[in-house]
Amino acid sequence: MSSAPPRASALEDTLVTGYTRLAASTPNRRIDLELRTLDVLLSAFFLILLSPVVLVIAVTVLIASGRPILYRGQRVGCGGRFFEMLKFRTLKPGAEERIGQYLGEELVRRTDAELTAIGRWLKATQLDEIPQLWNVLRGDMSFVGPRPIRPRFFAELARDLPAYWQRLVVRPGLTGFAQVRRGYETSMAEKLAHDLEWIADRSVRLYLRTVVVTAFRVLRQTITRHP
């Protein structure tokens, strides 16, 4: 049985464990079961529907930039649980080691310099995130929620933003209020405000509206931006 990386293990034993207890003490809401049902139904449907697209993208990434086809990154999920988030690889080999310590606008700038040719298009259209449908089906993520974050950054932001731990109350999302309303360059404090609004007001209506708005945006970006 494999053990967690030392850094993640140390974090789980200290900061995240404390916030996990806070999240666990938050009362369960019936809406979460309804949203989880929608997650399972929609993720299964889209995984089947998009399977030809997944195959084409996988082969294209393999031919254009080699292996690995998928990026696997550790993230903090609901209740402080760590999980492995999946994406189609969009960056050059070794990019994670070169830019993994950055966050916010600096990360956006450095990521842009590391993008492969096909990766730039995949990221611009958000098609690189299709494998996260598997994360949604497994229960690691939801369609709507705060975007998943690396353990080291969760620790830093939880110290700087006292309400940041509340993101642990819900599953991280493929999309969310912050992504629909704002851009990548938005400050973490402003993104948190949108995330907290979702956590407080989450409902089937808001869930479906956010999914539809995101779907139209991805479709528009896919049509207007060519690899």
C-alpha positions in Angstrom: 0.0 0.0 0.0 1.5 3.3 -1.1 1.8 6.2 1.3 1.1 9.9 0.7 4.0 12.1 -0.3 5.7 13.5 2.8 4.6 17.1 2.2 1.0 16.1 1.7 1.1 13.8 4.8 2.6 16.5 7.0 -0.1 19.0 5.8 -2.8 16.5 6.4 -1.6 15.9 10.0 -1.6 19.6 10.8 -3.5 22.4 9.1 -5.9 20.5 6.8 -6.8 18.1 9.6 -8.0 21.1 11.7 -10.0 22.5 8.9 -11.4 19.0 8.1 -12.9 18.9 11.6 -14.5 22.3 11.0 -15.9 21.1 7.7 -17.1 17.8 9.2 -19.1 19.7 11.9 -21.0 21.6 9.2 -24.6 20.1 9.0 -25.4 18.0 5.9 -27.9 19.4 3.5 -30.4 17.5 1.4 -29.4 19.5 -1.6 -26.0 17.8 -1.6 -27.6 14.4 -2.3 -29.6 16.0 -5.2 -26.5 17.6 -6.6 -24.6 14.4 -6.3 -27.3 12.5 -8.2 -27.0 15.1 -11.0 -23.2 14.8 -11.0 -23.4 11.0 -11.5 -26.0 11.2 -14.3 -24.4 14.1 -16.2 -20.8 12.8 -15.9 -21.8 9.3 -17.1 -23.8 10.8 -20.0 -21.0 13.2 -21.1 -18.3 10.5 -20.8 -20.2 8.3 -23.2 -21.1 11.2 -25.5 -17.6 12.6 -25.6 -15.7 9.3 -25.9 -14.8 9.9 -29.6 -13.5 13.4 -28.7 -11.5 11.9 -25.9 -9.9 9.4 -28.3 -9.1 12.0 -30.9 -7.5 14.4 -28.3 -5.5 11.6 -26.7 -4.0 10.5 -30.0 -3.3 14.1 -31.0 -1.5 14.8 -27.7 0.5 11.6 -28.1 1.6 12.4 -31.6 2.2 16.1 -31.0 4.0 16.0 -27.6 4.5 12.4 -26.6 3.7 10.8 -23.2 2.2 11.2 -20.7 -1.2 12.0 -22.3 -2.7 12.9 -19.0 -1.6 15.2 -16.2 -2.3 13.9 -12.7 -2.1 16.5 -9.9 -2.8 16.1 -6.2 -5.6 18.4 -5.0 -7.6 19.0 -1.8 -11.2 17.9 -2.0 -14.3 17.8 0.1 -13.6 17.3 3.8 -9.9 17.8 3.3 -9.4 14.5 1.4 -6.6 14.4 -1.1 -7.3 13.1 -4.6 -5.6 12.9 -8.0 -7.1 15.4 -10.5 -6.9 14.4 -14.2 -6.4 16.7 -17.2 -5.1 16.2 -20.7 -1.5 17.3 -20.6 -1.0 20.8 -22.0 2.5 21.7 -20.8 6.0 20.7 -21.8 7.6 17.8 -19.9 8.9 18.9 -16.5 6.8 22.0 -16.4 5.2 21.1 -13.0 8.6 21.2 -11.4 9.4 24.6 -12.9 6.1 26.4 -12.2 4.4 24.4 -9.5 5.4 26.9 -6.7 3.6 29.8 -8.3 0.0 31.0 -7.9 -2.3 33.6 -9.4 -1.2 36.0 -12.1 2.4 34.7 -11.9 1.3 31.2 -12.5 -0.8 32.3 -15.5 2.2 34.0 -17.0 4.6 31.2 -16.5 2.1 28.6 -17.6 1.6 30.4 -20.9 5.3 30.0 -21.6 5.2 26.3 -20.9 2.2 25.4 -23.2 2.7 23.0 -26.1 1.1 23.9 -29.4 -1.8 21.6 -29.0 -1.9 22.4 -25.3 -2.5 26.0 -26.0 -5.6 25.2 -27.9 -6.9 22.6 -25.4 -6.5 25.1 -22.6 -8.1 28.0 -24.5 -11.1 25.8 -25.2 -11.1 24.1 -21.8 -11.2 20.7 -23.6 -8.1 19.7 -21.5 -10.5 19.3 -18.5 -12.7 16.6 -20.1 -10.9 13.8 -18.1 -12.2 15.5 -14.9 -15.6 14.0 -15.8 -14.1 10.8 -14.4 -13.2 12.7 -11.2 -16.9 13.8 -11.0 -18.2 10.3 -11.6 -15.9 8.9 -8.9 -17.1 11.6 -6.4 -13.8 13.5 -6.1 -15.4 16.5 -7.8 -18.7 18.0 -8.7 -19.7 19.8 -11.9 -20.1 23.0 -9.9 -18.0 24.2 -7.0 -14.7 25.9 -6.0 -11.9 24.9 -8.3 -9.6 22.3 -6.7 -6.3 23.6 -5.3 -2.9 22.0 -4.5 -2.4 21.1 -0.8 0.5 23.6 -0.4 -1.5 26.5 -1.6 -4.5 25.5 0.4 -2.4 25.8 3.5 -1.1 29.2 2.5 -4.5 30.6 1.5 -6.2 29.3 4.7 -3.7 31.3 6.7 -4.3 34.5 4.7 -8.1 34.1 4.2 -9.8 33.0 7.4 -12.9 31.7 5.6 -11.0 29.7 3.0 -11.5 26.4 5.0 -15.2 26.6 4.1 -14.3 25.4 0.6 -13.9 22.0 2.2 -17.7 21.8 2.9 -18.5 21.0 -0.8 -16.8 19.0 -3.6 -14.5 21.1 -5.8 -16.0 21.7 -9.2 -15.3 21.5 -12.9 -16.7 25.0 -13.0 -18.1 27.5 -10.6 -19.3 31.0 -9.9 -15.8 32.5 -9.9 -15.0 30.9 -13.3 -18.3 31.9 -14.9 -18.2 35.5 -13.6 -14.5 36.3 -13.6 -11.2 35.3 -15.2 -8.0 33.6 -14.2 -6.4 36.8 -13.1 -9.0 37.5 -10.5 -7.6 37.8 -6.9 -8.0 34.7 -4.7 -10.0 36.8 -2.2 -12.5 37.7 -4.9 -12.7 34.1 -6.1 -13.3 33.0 -2.5 -16.3 35.4 -2.2 -17.9 33.8 -5.3 -17.1 30.3 -3.9 -18.7 31.2 -0.6 -21.8 32.4 -2.3 -22.2 29.1 -4.1 -21.6 27.2 -0.8 -24.3 29.2 1.0 -26.9 29.3 -1.8 -26.2 26.1 -3.7 -29.3 24.7 -5.4 -30.3 22.6 -8.4 -31.4 25.8 -10.3 -28.0 27.5 -9.7 -26.2 24.3 -10.5 -28.0 23.8 -13.9 -27.6 27.5 -14.8 -23.9 27.4 -14.2 -23.4 24.1 -16.1 -25.4 25.5 -19.1 -23.5 28.9 -19.1 -20.2 27.0 -19.0 -21.2 24.6 -21.8 -22.1 27.4 -24.1 -18.8 29.2 -23.3 -16.8 26.0 -24.0 -18.7 25.4 -27.2 -18.1 29.0 -28.4 -14.4 28.8 -27.6 -14.1 25.5 -29.4 -15.7 26.9 -32.5 -13.9 30.2 -32.6 -10.4 29.0 -31.6 -8.6 26.6 -33.9 -5.5 24.5 -33.0 
